[in-house]
Amino acid sequence: MSSVRAKVERAFGTLKRGYGFFRARYLGQAKVELEFLLNAMAFNLKKAVLKAAC
């Protein structure tokens, strides 16, 4: 169970450190969800590019 949690926590840690996702910048759930979704897409694209470069 800890190995699964470590993978998930690593992703959230990267979003916090690399993409500044500490606090919500906007008021309203829709805007906050959109911001998180865009950050997650950027994270996934960057991860895919780095994986393809290997």
Phi and psi in degrees as GROMACS dihedral restraints (atoms count N, CA, C in turn):
[ dihedral_restraints ]
;  ai    aj    ak    al  type     phi  dphi    fc
    3     4     5     6     1   -69.4    20    10
    4     5     6     7     1   -28.4    20    10
    6     7     8     9     1   -68.3    20    10
    7     8     9    10     1   -35.6    20    10
    9    10    11    12     1   -69.2    20    10
   10    11    12    13     1   -43.9    20    10
   12    13    14    15     1   -63.6    20    10
   13    14    15    16     1   -38.0    20    10
   15    16    17    18     1   -62.3    20    10
   16    17    18    19     1   -39.3    20    10
   18    19    20    21     1   -65.7    20    10
   19    20    21    22     1   -41.2    20    10
   21    22    23    24     1   -69.6    20    10
   22    23    24    25     1   -45.3    20    10
   24    25    26    27     1   -64.9    20    10
   25    26    27    28     1   -32.0    20    10
   27    28    29    30     1   -64.1    20    10
   28    29    30    31     1   -42.4    20    10
   30    31    32    33     1   -63.8    20    10
   31    32    33    34     1   -44.5    20    10
   33    34    35    36     1   -67.0    20    10
   34    35    36    37     1   -36.3    20    10
   36    37    38    39     1   -63.4    20    10
   37    38    39    40     1   -40.5    20    10
   39    40    41    42     1   -66.2    20    10
   40    41    42    43     1   -40.6    20    10
   42    43    44    45     1   -62.4    20    10
   43    44    45    46     1   -39.0    20    10
   45    46    47    48     1   -69.5    20    10
   46    47    48    49     1   -48.2    20    10
   48    49    50    51     1   -73.0    20    10
   49    50    51    52     1   -49.3    20    10
   51    52    53    54     1   -84.3    20    10
   52    53    54    55     1   -26.0    20    10
   54    55    56    57     1  -120.0    20    10
   55    56    57    58     1     8.6    20    10
   57    58    59    60     1    64.5    20    10
   58    59    60    61     1    33.5    20    10
   60    61    62    63     1   -93.2    20    10
   61    62    63    64     1    64.2    20    10
   63    64    65    66     1   -92.6    20    10
   64    65    66    67     1   -45.4    20    10
   66    67    68    69     1  -132.9    20    10
   67    68    69    70     1   159.6    20    10
   69    70    71    72     1   -73.7    20    10
   70    71    72    73     1   134.6    20    10
   72    73    74    75     1   -87.6    20    10
   73    74    75    76     1   -16.6    20    10
   75    76    77    78     1  -122.4    20    10
   76    77    78    79     1   159.9    20    10
   78    79    80    81     1   -96.1    20    10
   79    80    81    82     1   137.0    20    10
   81    82    83    84     1   108.3    20    10
   82    83    84    85     1   133.7    20    10
   84    85    86    87     1   -65.3    20    10
   85    86    87    88     1   -37.4    20    10
   87    88    89    90     1   -63.2    20    10
   88    89    90    91     1   -43.8    20    10
   90    91    92    93     1   -67.7    20    10
   91    92    93    94     1   -39.1    20    10
   93    94    95    96     1   -66.4    20    10
   94    95    96    97     1   -41.9    20    10
   96    97    98    99     1   -64.4    20    10
   97    98    99   100     1   -39.3    20    10
   99   100   101   102     1   -65.0    20    10
  100   101   102   103     1   -42.2    20    10
  102   103   104   105     1   -60.6    20    10
  103   104   105   106     1   -44.8    20    10
  105   106   107   108     1   -64.4    20    10
  106   107   108   109     1   -41.7    20    10
  108   109   110   111     1   -62.1    20    10
  109   110   111   112     1   -42.9    20    10
  111   112   113   114     1   -66.1    20    10
  112   113   114   115     1   -40.0    20    10
  114   115   116   117     1   -63.7    20    10
  115   116   117   118     1   -41.5    20    10
  117   118   119   120     1   -66.0    20    10
  118   119   120   121     1   -38.1    20    10
  120   121   122   123     1   -65.7    20    10
  121   122   123   124     1   -41.8    20    10
  123   124   125   126     1   -63.0    20    10
  124   125   126   127     1   -41.1    20    10
  126   127   128   129     1   -61.8    20    10
  127   128   129   130     1   -45.5    20    10
  129   130   131   132     1   -66.9    20    10
  130   131   132   133     1   -39.2    20    10
  132   133   134   135     1   -64.9    20    10
  133   134   135   136     1   -42.9    20    10
  135   136   137   138     1   -63.9    20    10
  136   137   138   139     1   -41.4    20    10
  138   139   140   141     1   -64.2    20    10
  139   140   141   142     1   -39.6    20    10
  141   142   143   144     1   -66.7    20    10
  142   143   144   145     1   -39.9    20    10
  144   145   146   147     1   -66.2    20    10
  145   146   147   148     1   -42.7    20    10
  147   148   149   150     1   -66.1    20    10
  148   149   150   151     1   -36.0    20    10
  150   151   152   153     1   -70.6    20    10
  151   152   153   154     1   -35.9    20    10
  153   154   155   156     1   -71.6    20    10
  154   155   156   157     1   -26.6    20    10
  156   157   158   159     1   -74.0    20    10
  157   158   159   160     1   -20.0    20    10
